[in-house]
């Protein structure tokens, strides 16, 4: 399977897909958000992944990692997440962060540890998801995770 960068014509179907799995939609069409889609032979979305870098490029906010129900428990989520983590490391990021209230064990299996949500917000203040969560007050309800990316940089 291959990952295709999201184009402006993909944003509508991507928004629908992420809505179905209850993930944040903020900034999907922003040039600072790097997103990819994995498609099946029939063209439907099997999964998505992406990230947004901090202004200095040292931190990556992993986001939009989602798998179609038919692809779950087959390693697709790990493959999607590792793709985004590796790409972020290649772009110079040394630490990855994310918000997840439901998938902690999944992220822990990929080397993430619980992190302070306010530290995440300080590291990535200009990202769309952080701005949304701070402005709406949702930040206080979120659970943050983080990991170093040194093992992925090539």
Secondary structure by P-SEA (a helix, b strand, c coil): cccccccccaaaaaaaaaaaacccccccccccbbbbbbbcccccccccccccccccccccccccccccccccccaaaaaaaaaaaaaaaaacccbbbbbbcccaaaaaaaccccccaaaaaaaccccaaaaaaaaacccccbbbbbbbcccccc
